[in-house]
Amino acid sequence: MDKTPIPCRKDSHLLTARQPERRSEDSCTTSASLADCIRKARSELATSLPGGGATCSEAGGGRRLHVVRHGERVDFTFGGDWFLENCFDSSGNYRVLDANLPTEIPRRAGAPATFDRDCPLTKVGVAQAAATGVAMSDAGVAITRAYSSPALRCVQTAREILAALGVDRQVALRIEPALFEWMTWFREIRPTFLTAAEMLDFGFNIDTCYESIMEDRELHIDETLDEYYARSHRVMRAIVAAATHDDDDILVVAHGASLDVLTRNLIGRLSRDEQEFQRVLSRTPYCSAAACEQTPDGWRLVAPPARSLRHEKSFRHNILEVLQ
């Protein structure tokens, strides 16, 4: 990410489908209305990890970490090629061809090609993110720091969660390239992320003064799985070290594998082999959430305040059992 501080501008320039109107300053908080419609009370899990692992906790005593996967993504839902080949005219103007496609997408350099490995959320994905934020709010979560992978789908998910929590304007999102997923999946096409200026233009409240732990150019496609775990552990140690208050609640929005790779070494467990890694990944649906709590003896997995959402092709599961 570009580290040059950029003054926040209140006006936003959008690439919309047949919509000349400019997005209003407060439009990014409209998910709160959606969140109210889907609000459901959630109780914390009261289970323990089998095999003598980290135990669950009903009440927090120290800093807490919430790691959330992004919501439903356009390319996996419609097919990346279909989205690029059908949703942009010959001049590159975006058009909505399905009710589940976003009404507006960011204006960015190199579009539409740059959406190939950095797609937006579907409308269902936005609703999933808002519902997750509502569940966290109902559970009394008060986020004080927020981080996101630079992937557009993650930044959108983080914004919806923070909006549902009512802190999207108070808590600026810190964009951290080290939170991006395993680079071995991007050997053919390396993703191009939105710049800080493009994020601001789209209305994202990002912390332009944040010094990222890693630049996106430092992500290398020959990364091994052990290196991915090591990168993830490095960024998590830095993130929790930066949270200086004992009652800090830290939100990290990233990818399917992130629930494991960001917490595994933090709680003192060894990195997984690829077979186990793939098993965990296959059991982590959209907007799944994992939580860790700091204790005098270190970090431990705890019952997440918000359970993962039940939706099409999803299943009921206990994230603590998945991450054991």
KAVEN-V649606 format. One record per helix or strand of 3 or more residues. SS is the DSSP state (a for helix, b for strand). FROM is the first residue (numbers start at 1). LEN is the number of residues. If there is no record, write none. Layout:
BEGIN
ss:SS from:FROM len:LEN
ss:SS from:FROM len:LEN
END
This chain:
BEGIN
ss:b from:14 len:3
ss:a from:27 len:3
ss:a from:31 len:7
ss:a from:50 len:3
ss:b from:64 len:6
ss:a from:74 len:5
ss:a from:80 len:7
ss:b from:104 len:3
ss:a from:113 len:3
ss:a from:123 len:16
ss:b from:145 len:4
ss:a from:152 len:14
ss:b from:173 len:3
ss:a from:177 len:3
ss:a from:183 len:4
ss:a from:196 len:6
ss:a from:216 len:3
ss:a from:225 len:18
ss:b from:249 len:6
ss:a from:258 len:4
ss:a from:274 len:9
ss:b from:289 len:7
ss:b from:298 len:5
ss:a from:319 len:4
END
